[in-house]
Amino acid sequence: MIAALCLSCSEQKAEITAEHAAKEYYDMLFAGDYAGFTAAMFFPDSIPETYHRQLIANAAMFAARQKEMHNGVREVRIIGSKTDSLSSTAQAFLLLCYGDSLKEEIVVPMTKHNGKWFMR
């Protein structure tokens, strides 16, 4: 019984960690830290520098588009997450609150590598 309770607590902690990591990464994106947002993506192998620069440019274009279409994202809220502790993966559910009062739910696939959550 105690082992089941401890396992339950560790799974909840993993969920909180994954969803908070996802929120932190999206906060970085909308604050203009496109390199930081890109660094939070999981790549099991190294990627070419040209591809890395393209990812940073895509993040910047995405944020600029949200600013143009919706007056930017004023807040990122955590809705919850679902974690698969066996495969060290999670789905973080976030709510993007736009400057024009619209809201959008997004799902951020996450993977845990060396004790840290990354976006997939």
C-alpha positions as a Markdown table, in Angstrom:
| # | Residue | x | y | z |
|---|---|---|---|---|
| 1 | Met | 0.0 | 0.0 | 0.0 |
| 2 | Ile | 2.8 | 2.4 | 0.9 |
| 3 | Ala | 4.7 | 1.6 | -2.3 |
| 4 | Ala | 1.6 | 2.4 | -4.4 |
| 5 | Leu | 1.2 | 5.7 | -2.5 |
| 6 | Cys | 4.8 | 6.6 | -3.1 |
| 7 | Leu | 4.5 | 5.7 | -6.8 |
| 8 | Ser | 1.4 | 7.8 | -7.1 |
| 9 | Cys | 3.2 | 10.8 | -5.5 |
| 10 | Ser | 6.2 | 10.4 | -7.8 |
| 11 | Glu | 3.9 | 10.3 | -10.9 |
| 12 | Gln | 2.2 | 13.5 | -9.8 |
| 13 | Lys | 5.5 | 15.2 | -9.3 |
| 14 | Ala | 6.6 | 14.1 | -12.8 |
| 15 | Glu | 3.4 | 15.5 | -14.2 |
| 16 | Ile | 3.9 | 18.9 | -12.5 |
| 17 | Thr | 7.5 | 19.0 | -13.6 |
| 18 | Ala | 6.6 | 18.3 | -17.3 |
| 19 | Glu | 3.8 | 20.8 | -17.4 |
| 20 | His | 5.9 | 23.5 | -15.6 |
| 21 | Ala | 8.8 | 22.9 | -18.0 |
| 22 | Ala | 6.4 | 23.3 | -21.0 |
| 23 | Lys | 5.0 | 26.5 | -19.6 |
| 24 | Glu | 8.5 | 27.8 | -19.0 |
| 25 | Tyr | 9.5 | 27.0 | -22.6 |
| 26 | Tyr | 6.5 | 28.8 | -24.0 |
| 27 | Asp | 7.0 | 31.8 | -21.8 |
| 28 | Met | 10.5 | 32.0 | -23.2 |
| 29 | Leu | 9.1 | 31.8 | -26.7 |
| 30 | Phe | 6.7 | 34.7 | -26.2 |
| 31 | Ala | 9.2 | 36.7 | -24.3 |
| 32 | Gly | 11.5 | 36.6 | -27.4 |
| 33 | Asp | 14.0 | 34.0 | -26.3 |
| 34 | Tyr | 13.8 | 32.0 | -29.5 |
| 35 | Ala | 17.2 | 30.3 | -29.0 |
| 36 | Gly | 16.2 | 29.2 | -25.5 |
| 37 | Phe | 12.9 | 27.8 | -26.8 |
| 38 | Thr | 14.7 | 25.9 | -29.5 |
| 39 | Ala | 17.3 | 24.6 | -27.0 |
| 40 | Ala | 14.3 | 23.0 | -25.0 |
| 41 | Met | 13.6 | 20.7 | -28.0 |
| 42 | Phe | 14.8 | 17.1 | -27.7 |
| 43 | Phe | 17.0 | 15.8 | -30.4 |
| 44 | Pro | 18.6 | 12.4 | -29.7 |
| 45 | Asp | 21.4 | 13.3 | -32.1 |
| 46 | Ser | 23.1 | 16.5 | -32.9 |
| 47 | Ile | 21.6 | 18.6 | -35.6 |
| 48 | Pro | 23.3 | 20.7 | -38.3 |
| 49 | Glu | 23.9 | 24.4 | -37.4 |
| 50 | Thr | 21.9 | 25.5 | -40.4 |
| 51 | Tyr | 18.9 | 23.5 | -39.2 |
| 52 | His | 19.3 | 24.9 | -35.7 |
| 53 | Arg | 19.2 | 28.5 | -37.1 |
| 54 | Gln | 16.1 | 27.6 | -39.1 |
| 55 | Leu | 14.3 | 26.4 | -36.0 |
| 56 | Ile | 15.2 | 29.6 | -34.2 |
| 57 | Ala | 13.9 | 31.6 | -37.2 |
| 58 | Asn | 10.7 | 29.6 | -37.3 |
| 59 | Ala | 10.1 | 30.2 | -33.6 |
| 60 | Ala | 10.5 | 34.0 | -34.2 |
| 61 | Met | 8.1 | 33.9 | -37.1 |
| 62 | Phe | 5.5 | 32.0 | -35.1 |
| 63 | Ala | 5.7 | 34.5 | -32.3 |
| 64 | Ala | 5.5 | 37.4 | -34.7 |
| 65 | Arg | 2.5 | 35.9 | -36.4 |
| 66 | Gln | 0.7 | 35.5 | -33.1 |
| 67 | Lys | 1.5 | 39.1 | -32.3 |
| 68 | Glu | 0.1 | 40.2 | -35.7 |
| 69 | Met | -3.0 | 38.0 | -35.6 |
| 70 | His | -3.9 | 38.2 | -31.9 |
| 71 | Asn | -2.0 | 41.0 | -30.4 |
| 72 | Gly | 0.5 | 38.5 | -29.0 |
| 73 | Val | 0.2 | 36.0 | -26.2 |
| 74 | Arg | -0.3 | 37.8 | -22.8 |
| 75 | Glu | -0.2 | 34.7 | -20.7 |
| 76 | Val | 0.5 | 30.9 | -20.8 |
| 77 | Arg | -1.5 | 28.9 | -18.3 |
| 78 | Ile | -1.1 | 25.3 | -17.2 |
| 79 | Ile | -4.2 | 23.2 | -17.6 |
| 80 | Gly | -2.6 | 19.8 | -16.7 |
| 81 | Ser | -0.6 | 16.9 | -18.0 |
| 82 | Lys | -0.7 | 13.2 | -18.6 |
| 83 | Thr | 2.5 | 11.3 | -17.9 |
| 84 | Asp | 3.7 | 7.8 | -19.0 |
| 85 | Ser | 6.4 | 7.1 | -16.4 |
| 86 | Leu | 7.4 | 3.9 | -18.1 |
| 87 | Ser | 8.4 | 5.6 | -21.3 |
| 88 | Ser | 9.4 | 8.9 | -19.6 |
| 89 | Thr | 7.0 | 10.9 | -21.8 |
| 90 | Ala | 4.2 | 13.3 | -21.1 |
| 91 | Gln | 1.6 | 15.5 | -22.7 |
| 92 | Ala | 1.5 | 18.9 | -21.2 |
| 93 | Phe | -1.8 | 20.8 | -21.7 |
| 94 | Leu | -1.4 | 24.6 | -21.8 |
| 95 | Leu | -3.8 | 27.5 | -22.4 |
| 96 | Leu | -2.5 | 30.4 | -24.6 |
| 97 | Cys | -4.3 | 33.6 | -23.6 |
| 98 | Tyr | -4.0 | 36.0 | -26.5 |
| 99 | Gly | -4.0 | 39.8 | -26.3 |
| 100 | Asp | -7.3 | 40.0 | -28.2 |
| 101 | Ser | -9.0 | 37.9 | -25.4 |
| 102 | Leu | -9.1 | 34.7 | -27.4 |
| 103 | Lys | -7.8 | 31.5 | -25.8 |
| 104 | Glu | -6.4 | 28.4 | -27.3 |
| 105 | Glu | -5.6 | 25.0 | -25.7 |
| 106 | Ile | -2.4 | 23.3 | -26.9 |
| 107 | Val | -0.8 | 20.0 | -26.2 |
| 108 | Val | 3.0 | 19.9 | -25.9 |
| 109 | Pro | 4.5 | 16.4 | -26.2 |
| 110 | Met | 7.4 | 16.1 | -23.7 |
| 111 | Thr | 10.1 | 13.6 | -23.1 |
| 112 | Lys | 12.4 | 13.2 | -20.1 |
| 113 | His | 16.1 | 12.8 | -20.8 |
| 114 | Asn | 18.8 | 12.8 | -18.1 |
| 115 | Gly | 16.3 | 14.0 | -15.6 |
| 116 | Lys | 15.1 | 17.0 | -17.5 |
| 117 | Trp | 11.9 | 17.5 | -19.6 |
| 118 | Phe | 12.3 | 18.5 | -23.2 |
| 119 | Met | 9.7 | 19.2 | -25.9 |
| 120 | Arg | 9.4 | 16.5 | -28.6 |
